[in-house]
């Protein structure tokens, strides 16, 4: 479980940042592209949730 927490802690913020970039690219068009904006929001939410779950799992599994 400790390794799962580490992986989620590493992958969560990267996924959220990638979602932010994709969202910004979709919003930069003269006519905003809804697919890119929706995909960016989904990736940001999934990344934040993965990071929170990873932090909880890591804290619970780490030896005191």
C-alpha positions in Angstrom: 0.0 0.0 0.0 2.9 2.3 0.7 4.0 2.0 -3.0 0.5 2.8 -4.2 0.5 6.0 -2.1 3.8 7.1 -3.6 2.6 6.5 -7.1 -0.6 8.4 -6.6 1.3 11.2 -4.9 3.6 11.4 -7.9 1.0 11.0 -10.7 -1.8 13.2 -9.2 -0.2 16.6 -9.5 1.3 15.8 -12.9 -2.2 14.8 -14.2 -3.8 17.9 -12.7 -1.1 20.2 -14.3 -1.6 18.5 -17.7 -5.3 19.0 -17.4 -4.7 22.7 -16.7 -2.6 23.0 -19.9 -5.2 21.2 -22.0 -7.9 23.4 -20.5 -5.9 26.5 -21.3 -5.3 25.4 -24.9 -9.0 24.8 -25.4 -9.8 28.2 -23.9 -7.2 30.0 -26.1 -9.2 29.5 -29.3 -11.2 32.3 -30.8 -14.2 30.0 -30.5 -13.5 27.9 -27.3 -13.2 24.2 -28.0 -15.5 22.4 -25.6 -13.8 19.0 -26.0 -10.4 20.3 -24.8 -12.0 22.3 -22.0 -14.0 19.4 -20.7 -11.0 17.0 -21.0 -8.9 19.5 -19.1 -11.4 19.8 -16.3 -11.8 16.1 -16.0 -8.0 15.6 -15.8 -7.7 18.3 -13.2 -10.3 16.8 -11.0 -9.0 13.2 -11.4 -5.4 14.5 -10.6 -6.5 16.3 -7.4 -8.5 13.3 -6.2 -5.6 10.9 -7.0 -3.3 13.1 -5.0 -5.6 13.3 -2.0 -6.1 9.5 -2.0 -2.4 8.9 -2.4 -1.7 11.2 0.6 -4.2 9.4 2.8 -3.0 6.0 1.7 0.7 6.9 2.2 0.0 8.4 5.7 -2.0 5.3 6.8 0.6 2.9 5.5 3.8 4.6 6.6 5.4 3.2 9.7 5.2 5.4 12.8 
